[in-house]
Amino acid sequence: MTVYLTEDLISNLTAITQANIAFVNKKCSRLSQKQLNWKPSTGVWSIQDILSHLNAYSRYYHKAFEEKITHTKFTQAKETFTPSPLGKSAWKSMKLGRANNVKRKFKAPRNYNPLQNTSIIEDDAASVFLQDQNDLISILEKAKTVNLRKVKVKISISKFVRLRLGDALMFVVYHNERHVQQIKNLLAHRNFPNKK
């Protein structure tokens, strides 16, 4: 059974989030519309699609995290956090491999898929992402004050399935990291357009 020191876990998730912010700020903030919308082939997400997808998830999860942290009766933080089998399965499926590779591919739910639900695509997706991720750092800081095991969060695709707060935070951060790696792969593509 895997057990995490709460302080180390939150610190690690914060570091990943800060790295995502730094990367998107440096590499995506000044891209042209042509670059943001470029796709190597049909059916592949553009940078704008990816960031809009992440922002749609943030709209759901950040609100859920804030509400649960603010209104929980489990305000005694524990020194350690133990993932549930379901939670571990969820975030492990999102976590990148050692070589920053995607180990398992998933189909995004229809309402979070920019190819199927174009209403989630934002013109200012990069700046919204940066704001959302700064909010996430604040949420992670607040999460230190509650019991990550006892506080439960409903997942975005089911009203009936709930994850421990620690598992849900890991899922969201690893999901963000996974898609930021997808952006890195697009930027490194040999046909990625110049800024004209």
C-alpha positions in Angstrom: 0.0 0.0 0.0 1.4 3.4 -1.1 1.5 6.1 1.6 2.5 9.7 0.9 3.7 12.3 3.3 1.0 15.0 2.8 3.6 17.8 2.8 5.7 16.1 0.1 2.6 15.2 -2.0 1.3 18.8 -2.0 4.8 20.1 -2.6 5.2 17.8 -5.7 1.8 18.7 -7.1 2.6 22.4 -6.6 6.0 22.0 -8.4 4.3 20.3 -11.4 1.7 23.1 -11.6 4.4 25.8 -11.4 6.3 24.1 -14.2 3.2 24.0 -16.3 2.6 27.7 -15.7 6.2 28.6 -16.6 6.1 26.5 -19.8 2.8 27.9 -21.1 3.7 31.4 -20.1 7.0 31.2 -22.0 6.0 29.1 -25.0 2.3 29.7 -25.7 1.5 33.3 -24.6 2.9 34.9 -27.7 1.9 32.4 -30.3 -0.1 33.6 -33.3 -3.6 32.4 -33.9 -2.3 30.3 -36.8 0.2 28.6 -34.4 -2.4 28.1 -31.7 -4.9 26.5 -34.1 -2.3 24.4 -36.1 -2.9 20.6 -36.2 -0.5 18.0 -37.7 -3.5 16.1 -39.0 -7.3 16.0 -38.8 -8.7 14.7 -35.6 -5.7 15.9 -33.6 -6.1 18.7 -31.0 -4.4 22.0 -31.5 -2.7 24.0 -28.7 -5.9 26.1 -28.4 -8.0 22.9 -28.2 -5.7 21.4 -25.5 -5.7 24.5 -23.3 -9.5 24.9 -23.7 -10.0 21.2 -22.7 -7.9 21.8 -19.6 -9.8 25.0 -18.8 -13.1 23.2 -19.0 -11.9 20.6 -16.4 -10.6 23.4 -14.2 -14.0 25.1 -14.2 -15.5 21.9 -12.7 -12.8 20.7 -10.4 -11.5 24.0 -9.0 -15.0 24.9 -7.9 -15.6 21.4 -6.4 -12.2 21.6 -4.5 -12.9 25.1 -3.1 -16.4 24.1 -1.9 -15.2 20.9 -0.3 -12.2 22.5 1.4 -14.3 25.4 2.6 -17.2 23.4 4.0 -15.7 20.2 5.3 -15.9 19.1 8.9 -12.6 17.2 8.4 -10.3 20.1 9.2 -7.7 18.1 11.0 -4.9 17.6 8.4 -3.1 14.2 8.6 0.6 13.8 8.2 0.1 11.1 5.6 -2.2 10.3 2.7 -3.2 6.8 1.4 -4.8 6.7 -2.0 -7.9 4.5 -2.5 -7.7 1.7 -5.1 -10.1 3.6 -7.4 -8.3 6.9 -6.9 -4.9 5.4 -7.6 -6.2 3.8 -10.7 -7.6 7.1 -11.9 -4.5 9.3 -11.4 -2.0 6.5 -12.4 -3.8 6.3 -15.8 -3.0 10.0 -16.3 0.5 10.0 -15.0 3.3 10.3 -17.6 5.8 7.6 -18.0 9.5 8.0 -17.0 10.3 9.3 -20.4 7.5 11.8 -20.3 5.5 9.6 -22.6 1.7 8.9 -22.5 1.3 5.3 -21.4 -2.4 5.0 -22.0 -4.6 6.9 -24.4 -8.2 7.9 -23.5 -11.1 9.4 -25.3 -12.1 12.6 -23.7 -15.8 12.7 -22.6 -17.9 14.4 -25.3 -18.6 17.6 -23.4 -14.8 18.1 -22.6 -13.7 17.2 -26.2 -13.0 20.4 -28.3 -13.6 18.4 -31.5 -17.1 17.4 -30.4 -18.0 20.4 -28.2 -16.6 23.5 -29.9 -18.3 25.7 -27.3 -15.5 25.0 -24.9 -12.9 26.5 -27.2 -11.6 29.9 -26.0 -9.8 32.6 -27.9 -7.8 33.5 -24.8 -7.3 29.9 -23.7 -3.6 30.5 -22.7 -4.3 33.4 -20.4 -7.3 31.6 -18.9 -5.1 28.5 -18.3 -2.5 30.6 -16.5 -5.1 32.2 -14.2 -6.6 28.8 -13.5 -3.3 27.2 -12.7 -2.4 30.0 -10.3 -5.8 29.4 -8.7 -4.9 25.7 -8.4 -1.7 26.6 -6.5 -3.8 28.5 -4.0 -6.2 25.4 -3.8 -3.2 23.1 -3.1 -2.1 25.4 -0.3 -5.6 25.3 1.3 -5.7 21.5 0.9 -2.9 21.3 3.5 -5.4 22.3 6.2 -7.9 19.4 5.7 -7.9 15.6 5.8 -7.1 14.6 2.2 -8.5 11.1 2.8 -11.8 12.0 4.4 -12.8 14.9 2.1 -14.4 13.4 -1.0 -15.0 15.0 -4.4 -17.5 13.9 -7.1 -15.8 13.3 -10.4 -16.7 15.3 -13.5 -18.3 12.4 -15.4 -20.4 10.8 -12.7 -22.6 12.2 -9.9 -22.2 8.9 -8.0 -18.4 8.3 -8.0 -16.3 10.3 -5.5 -12.6 10.4 -5.0 -10.6 11.2 -1.9 -9.4 14.8 -2.2 -5.8 13.7 -2.4 -6.6 11.4 -5.3 -8.6 14.0 -7.1 -5.8 16.6 -6.8 -3.3 14.1 -8.2 -5.7 13.2 -11.0 -6.1 16.9 -12.0 -2.5 17.8 -11.8 -1.3 14.7 -13.7 -4.0 15.3 -16.3 -2.7 18.9 -16.7 0.9 17.7 -17.0 0.0 15.0 -19.5 -1.6 17.6 -21.8 1.2 20.1 -21.4 3.5 17.4 -22.7 1.1 17.1 -25.7 1.6 20.8 -26.3 5.4 20.3 -26.1 5.1 17.5 -28.7 3.2 19.9 -31.0 5.7 22.7 -30.7 8.5 20.2 -31.4 6.8 18.9 -34.6 8.9 19.5 -37.7 5.9 21.1 -39.5 4.9 23.5 -36.7 4.4 26.9 -38.4 6.6 30.0 -37.9 4.9 33.0 -36.4 3.8 34.6 -39.7 
